Amino acid sequence: MARIFLIGATGGVGHRLHPLLTAAGHQVTGLHREPDQADALRAAGVTPCAGDLMSLEADDFAERLVDHDLVVFSAGAAGSGLPRTSRIDGEAPLHVIEAMRKVGLARILLVSAFPEAGRAKGLGDGFEHYMKVKKEADAALTATELDWVILRPGTLKDEPGDGRVAAGWALPYGDVARDDVAAFLAALVDSSIRRAIIELTDGETPIPTAIASLH
Ligand SMILES: NC(=O)c1ccc[n+]([C@@H]2O[C@H](COP(=O)([O-])OP(=O)(O)OC[C@H]3O[C@@H](n4cnc5c(N)ncnc54)[C@H](OP(=O)(O)O)[C@@H]3O)[C@@H](O)[C@H]2O)c1
């Protein structure tokens, strides 16, 4: 059993992930920014923890991370503008890293983005900025001594997952169901994979086999 601090607990991936974690016997604390999200988290067996990534600093995270074993960062600004993207996708992971050092917490799973996302689609400056700050957060994390795993999913889809993926160090770009990203993260929590950047798309390999192949 691990005590997991889930950042992005109410999101497309996060709300699919926390039931898998609690079903596996883990204790989950879920960060949320709106007061009315607390009851739903509590009803799902998650301990709600209020906080806005636009304002939380390292000391604020440190207070919240005490008595946890692992952080999963699956928050994102979701195209809500450059300043929010800078803060939520770029700077918040750095504050979390600093907080983890303060409290002696080592393991973090960071959801990043597939480097080829949106390539040649002319998605504009906001998307380019998003990709830039995601990569900067990845680079900062890989430079630490922490026990990190960075997951780079392809374009996220809401269609039901089938528990089959392609996972590897470098893959052709593709889509991936949020269900399968959540299931893959849950499997990563229980794996000994560390200090690895993993790309993830839809595929044909059952998730446990895909995880085993990465050890
Ligand atoms: N979309 C894609 O195709 C794609 C592809 C690759 C990687 N990713 C990455 O995958 C991850 C998960 O994506 P997703 O689809 O689950 O994203 P999502 O549905 O937009 O969820 C984002 C989460 O971040 C939280 N959040 C946003 N701003 C916040 C703030 N100021 N304070 C606290 N929490 C805040 C949201 O809370 P609320 O519920 O309150 O909004 C939500 O829980 C993200 O890191 C994203 O960048 C996305």
The ligand as an SDF file (V2000), in Angstrom:
LIG
                    3D

 48 52  0  0  0  0  0  0  0  0999 V2000
   -4.9050   16.4690  -24.1110 N   0  0  0  0  0  0  0  0  0  0  0  0
   -3.9960   15.7030  -24.6650 C   0  0  0  0  0  0  0  0  0  0  0  0
   -4.1600   15.1820  -25.7910 O   0  0  0  0  0  0  0  0  0  0  0  0
   -2.7230   15.4110  -23.9200 C   0  0  0  0  0  0  0  0  0  0  0  0
   -1.7350   14.7060  -24.5800 C   0  0  0  0  0  0  0  0  0  0  0  0
   -0.5860   14.3650  -23.8640 C   0  0  0  0  0  0  0  0  0  0  0  0
   -0.4430   14.7450  -22.5340 C   0  0  0  0  0  0  0  0  0  0  0  0
   -1.4180   15.4720  -21.9270 N   0  0  0  0  0  0  0  0  0  0  0  0
   -1.2260   15.7800  -20.4950 C   0  0  0  0  0  0  0  0  0  0  0  0
   -1.8880   14.7660  -19.7770 O   0  0  0  0  0  0  0  0  0  0  0  0
   -2.2250   15.2420  -18.4670 C   0  0  0  0  0  0  0  0  0  0  0  0
   -3.6530   14.8480  -18.1420 C   0  0  0  0  0  0  0  0  0  0  0  0
   -4.5230   15.3810  -19.1200 O   0  0  0  0  0  0  0  0  0  0  0  0
   -6.1150   15.4030  -18.8500 P   0  0  0  0  0  0  0  0  0  0  0  0
   -6.7690   15.1710  -20.1250 O   0  0  0  0  0  0  0  0  0  0  0  0
   -6.4390   14.5680  -17.6610 O   0  0  0  0  0  0  0  0  0  0  0  0
   -6.2750   16.9390  -18.4510 O   0  0  0  0  0  0  0  0  0  0  0  0
   -7.5810   17.6650  -17.8860 P   0  0  0  0  0  0  0  0  0  0  0  0
   -8.7760   16.8020  -18.0510 O   0  0  0  0  0  0  0  0  0  0  0  0
   -7.5800   19.0420  -18.4780 O   0  0  0  0  0  0  0  0  0  0  0  0
   -7.3020   17.7440  -16.3060 O   0  0  0  0  0  0  0  0  0  0  0  0
   -6.3900   18.6600  -15.8090 C   0  0  0  0  0  0  0  0  0  0  0  0
   -6.3560   18.5450  -14.3040 C   0  0  0  0  0  0  0  0  0  0  0  0
   -5.5390   19.6120  -13.8100 O   0  0  0  0  0  0  0  0  0  0  0  0
   -6.3110   20.3230  -12.8410 C   0  0  0  0  0  0  0  0  0  0  0  0
   -5.9790   21.7270  -12.7930 N   0  0  0  0  0  0  0  0  0  0  0  0
   -5.9560   22.6070  -13.8290 C   0  0  0  0  0  0  0  0  0  0  0  0
   -5.6730   23.8260  -13.3580 N   0  0  0  0  0  0  0  0  0  0  0  0
   -5.5270   23.7000  -12.0100 C   0  0  0  0  0  0  0  0  0  0  0  0
   -5.2250   24.6050  -10.9790 C   0  0  0  0  0  0  0  0  0  0  0  0
   -5.0150   25.8980  -11.2170 N   0  0  0  0  0  0  0  0  0  0  0  0
   -5.1200   24.1330   -9.7120 N   0  0  0  0  0  0  0  0  0  0  0  0
   -5.3600   22.8250   -9.4400 C   0  0  0  0  0  0  0  0  0  0  0  0
   -5.6530   21.9170  -10.3810 N   0  0  0  0  0  0  0  0  0  0  0  0
   -5.7290   22.3610  -11.6510 C   0  0  0  0  0  0  0  0  0  0  0  0
   -7.7490   20.1720  -13.3110 C   0  0  0  0  0  0  0  0  0  0  0  0
   -8.6270   20.5290  -12.2930 O   0  0  0  0  0  0  0  0  0  0  0  0
  -10.1650   20.9340  -12.6460 P   0  0  0  0  0  0  0  0  0  0  0  0
  -10.9100   19.6300  -12.7080 O   0  0  0  0  0  0  0  0  0  0  0  0
  -10.5650   21.7960  -11.5140 O   0  0  0  0  0  0  0  0  0  0  0  0
  -10.1400   21.6310  -13.9740 O   0  0  0  0  0  0  0  0  0  0  0  0
   -7.7310   18.7020  -13.6510 C   0  0  0  0  0  0  0  0  0  0  0  0
   -7.7890   17.9210  -12.4790 O   0  0  0  0  0  0  0  0  0  0  0  0
   -1.9360   16.7290  -18.4890 C   0  0  0  0  0  0  0  0  0  0  0  0
   -0.6840   16.9540  -17.8800 O   0  0  0  0  0  0  0  0  0  0  0  0
   -1.8460   17.0500  -19.9790 C   0  0  0  0  0  0  0  0  0  0  0  0
   -1.0140   18.1540  -20.2310 O   0  0  0  0  0  0  0  0  0  0  0  0
   -2.5590   15.8090  -22.5940 C   0  0  0  0  0  0  0  0  0  0  0  0
  1  2  1  0
  2  3  2  0
  2  4  1  0
  4  5  1  0
  4 48  2  0
  5  6  2  0
  6  7  1  0
  7  8  2  0
  8  9  1  0
  8 48  1  0
  9 10  1  0
  9 46  1  0
 10 11  1  0
 11 12  1  0
 11 44  1  0
 12 13  1  0
 13 14  1  0
 14 15  2  0
 14 16  1  0
 14 17  1  0
 17 18  1  0
 18 19  2  0
 18 20  1  0
 18 21  1  0
 21 22  1  0
 22 23  1  0
 23 24  1  0
 23 42  1  0
 24 25  1  0
 25 26  1  0
 25 36  1  0
 26 27  1  0
 26 35  1  0
 27 28  2  0
 28 29  1  0
 29 30  1  0
 29 35  2  0
 30 31  1  0
 30 32  2  0
 32 33  1  0
 33 34  2  0
 34 35  1  0
 36 37  1  0
 36 42  1  0
 37 38  1  0
 38 39  2  0
 38 40  1  0
 38 41  1  0
 42 43  1  0
 44 45  1  0
 44 46  1  0
 46 47  1  0
M  CHG  2   8   1  16  -1
M  END
$$$$
